[in-house]
Structures are given as C-alpha cells and as structure tokens.
C-alpha cells in the first residue's frame, strides 16, 4: 500500500479491498498518517469503495494523527457520507493553518452542521479572508436553510446588530443567501 511505485500501491489496494475489506479499513490510520500529496486520489478512491460502517471509526478516531493530505482525504469522504459524528473534526479543521484543510472543514460542515453549530460558524465567518470567505458563507447559508429552528438566522441577526463596520459586509452577503424577513429588516437598517 505504501510502495514507492504508484501502480504497485494501486494494485495492492485493489487486491486488499477485494480480498478483505475489513483488513483494508484497518490499514487506514497507518496509510493516512504518512500519506503524501501525490497519493490523495488513490487513497480517497479506495476508501470510497467501502461501506460506511467500515470507515466511520477508522476515519474519525485517529484523525489527529493523519498527515495534512490524510486529513483532507478523511474530510472529503466524511463529507460525502455525511457522518454527523465528525462535526468536531470539521470544527477543528477551521483552525488549521492549511487553507485547503480549512476549506475542507467548511465543506464538511456544509453537509452536517446542525443548529448547535450556528453561533460558532457565524463567529468564524467574520474572521475569514481570501478563498475561505465564500466557503464559510456557503456553509452558513446551506446549514441555515436546513435548520428549521432559525438558529442561523438568529446568529446572523445578532451579528448584524453587533459587528464592526468592517465585518458587516460579509455578514450582510451571507444574510442575503439565507434570506428571511428579520434579516431583511436588519440589512435595511
């Protein structure tokens, strides 16, 4: 699985998945711990072939030990499977120094965040910059549209009333994506 030759590693992965999927899942932590960037697609595609039951613990419990590339693979697969148990991993990724990991964290949370994450996601939104800002805005809007409790609208409304002038444009743009009469009134004000 870690052979220097990419073709040999791919063949080993295919064979192990065919022979014993449980054994392949057991190899995830070690494989993702030292995963180099050029093996991202190979690892991701192999993990995608397995049942969610096999990968949930293998991707979430040892997550902190993975390389940056391994973390990106894990976050992508977790997002695709919508593993709610991985919300803490998505939130932790938002504090990464690697912009791609932060973006992956927002993309995961876009799919799985609940009302409990409204306050923190809106607060994090105000601290973003560059390529991360539109990802954060999309995450807040997507989670807010799924949320029937109104927690995201309330968090944005509170932010619009208390944020600094420099932070308000990002909050207003996000409010426009979420919509709602209370947010409209706050933006008009």
Residue pairs with C-beta under 8 A, 6 or more apart in sequence:
1 9
1 12
1 13
1 16
1 27
1 31
2 9
2 31
2 34
3 9
3 12
6 38
6 39
6 42
9 39
9 42
10 42
13 24
13 42
13 46
14 46
16 23
16 24
16 27
17 24
17 46
17 49
17 50
21 49
21 50
21 51
21 54
22 54
24 46
24 50
25 50
25 54
25 55
25 58
26 58
28 47
28 55
28 58
28 59
28 62
29 58
29 62
29 65
29 66
31 43
31 70
32 43
32 59
32 62
32 66
32 67
32 69
32 70
32 71
32 73
32 74
33 62
33 65
33 66
33 67
33 70
34 67
34 70
35 43
35 66
35 67
35 69
35 70
35 73
36 67
36 69
37 69
39 69
40 69
40 72
40 73
43 70
43 73
44 73
44 76
44 77
47 55
47 59
47 73
47 77
48 77
48 80
52 81
52 83
55 77
55 81
56 81
56 83
56 85
59 74
59 77
59 78
59 83
59 86
60 74
60 78
60 83
60 85
60 86
60 89
63 71
63 74
63 86
63 89
66 73
66 74
68 98
68 100
68 101
71 93
71 96
71 101
71 104
72 100
72 101
72 104
74 89
75 86
75 89
75 90
75 93
75 101
75 104
75 105
75 107
75 108
76 104
76 107
78 86
78 89
78 90
78 108
79 104
79 107
79 108
79 110
79 111
79 112
82 111
82 112
83 112
84 112
84 114
86 108
86 112
87 109
87 112
87 113
87 114
87 117
89 105
89 108
90 105
90 106
90 108
90 109
90 112
90 113
91 105
91 109
91 117
91 120
92 105
93 101
93 102
93 104
93 105
93 108
94 102
94 105
94 106
94 109
94 124
95 102
96 102
96 105
99 130
99 131
99 132
102 132
102 135
103 131
103 132
103 135
106 132
106 135
106 136
106 138
106 139
107 135
107 139
109 117
109 121
109 139
109 143
110 138
110 139
110 142
110 143
111 142
113 121
113 139
113 143
114 143
114 147
115 147
115 149
115 151
115 152
116 151
117 143
118 143
118 144
118 147
118 151
118 152
118 154
118 155
119 151
119 155
121 136
121 139
121 140
121 143
121 152
121 155
122 140
122 152
122 155
122 156
122 158
122 159
122 171
122 174
123 159
124 136
125 133
125 136
125 137
125 140
125 170
125 171
125 174
126 159
126 163
126 167
126 170
126 171
128 135
128 136
128 170
133 170
137 170
137 173
137 174
137 177
138 177
140 152
140 156
140 174
140 177
140 178
141 174
141 177
141 178
143 152
144 152
144 153
144 156
144 178
145 178
152 178
153 178
153 180
153 182
153 183
156 171
156 174
156 175
156 178
156 183
157 182
157 183
157 186
159 167
159 171
160 168
160 171
160 172
160 175
160 183
160 186
160 187
161 186
163 171
172 187
175 183
175 186
175 187
176 187
